[in-house]
């Protein structure tokens, strides 16, 4: 990570380290951590989570020679899916949770994929070790609301080649809430004003009707798991907080207080800083 890491970053990294410990203790097979993308309503929870990742990957329009950066990759499950389903040259994942980086790195070694998938400890706003104009695509699946968005958009534009894409599955507040919102989530127009300093918006597709069912399922999945799984007090506390936050998201999507969008951005020639 960067030499200076904020208390906020340290707090979030501890939370996701605990989630990773929980996943490993219950031997969860597909370790996705997103709200999914529901089409028929008959899909399993994990199939919905996988489908959301696939929607992002398709929007990225990857090519065989592309270098990809995945920020906030969780346990790395989505990147192993990407390697199975799409052609690209190399992926570098960044995550602030050391247990998740360790797990993904060890899995890549076991599966003989260290030449294809590389996982690093680092903040999305810093992307340590990446040279300017060296990346073809940056992806962020349901995690950008944790970032310092202006710094993230600027850094992503620095490392992307001109014409490179950034694809996000992203949650934000609706514009009427701008006067009462605080923190990093941001409003849709406020976030757009920041990213359009560096990017052209290729598409912004509302997907709340596809993501809300999975958000509601997340609440039930967490409460069910908590009732039948032996967790530490700290793990139990974080999962309960996640269940409450997910229920708030469900209500926000229902009332249109929140947006959930699939966003495709392209770096402009003038986007280099």
Secondary structure, DSSP 8 states (H G I E B T S, - for coil): --SS--HHHHHHHHHHHHHHHHHHHTT-SS---S----SSS-S-HHHHHHHHHHHHHHHH---TT-EEEEES-TTSHHHHHHHHH---SEEEEEES-HHHHHHHHHHHHHTT-TTTEEEEE--TTT-TT--TT-EEEEEEES-GGGS-HHHHHHHHHHHEEEEEEEEEEEEEE-GGGTTT--SSS-BHHHHHHHHTTTEEEEEEEE-HHHHHHHHHHHHHHHHHHHHHS---HHHHHHHHHHHHHHHHHHHHHHHTSEEEEEEEEEE-GGG--
